[in-house]
Amino acid sequence: MNHRISLVATTLALSACAPVRVGPNGANPLGEGGRQLPQQSPRLQTPDQSEIRRVCRGQRVSGWVAIDYVADAQSCPNPPKNSGGHGTALLVNYTKLTVGRSLQVCADQPIPRNWEQIQTVPDDARCPREPTSTSTAPTVREIRRAR
């Protein structure tokens, strides 16, 4: 139990410095409201050293999956018109994560090979829909590496 308390304390301390947490039981990407991120670098590190990349929303990068869509004109100076002001996708490299690890990702992302959906995450502000979408489904889902 002391290990768990230590892990939680470490995670909380690191969350003040890093915007994304990727943990063995899921991720809680981003801080307050899921919208604010430091602007100093297009690449960030999560506490477990998973690299985060920023690309224009809709851009696919092999081995990477979107965990949020944010407003960041520096990383994506010409965002897609249908992005509703959230034209930058934050991507995490899922290929380096081990079997059993889970991630919370944007629900509109394809589930990677050897991964499975665990659940949807209702009432999460991350991954805002395109303004023309009429869907009421959750925008975030949790996936786990199966093999």
Secondary structure as UniProt FT lines:
FT   HELIX           2..15
FT   TURN            16..17
FT   STRAND          22..23
FT   TURN            24..25
FT   STRAND          26..27
FT   HELIX           32..34
FT   STRAND          43..45
FT   TURN            47..48
FT   STRAND          51..56
FT   TURN            57..58
FT   TURN            62..63
FT   STRAND          64..70
FT   TURN            73..75
FT   HELIX           81..83
FT   TURN            84..85
FT   STRAND          88..93
FT   TURN            95..96
FT   TURN            99..100
FT   STRAND          102..106
FT   TURN            107..108
FT   TURN            113..114
FT   STRAND          115..120
FT   TURN            122..123
FT   TURN            131..132
FT   STRAND          140..145
//
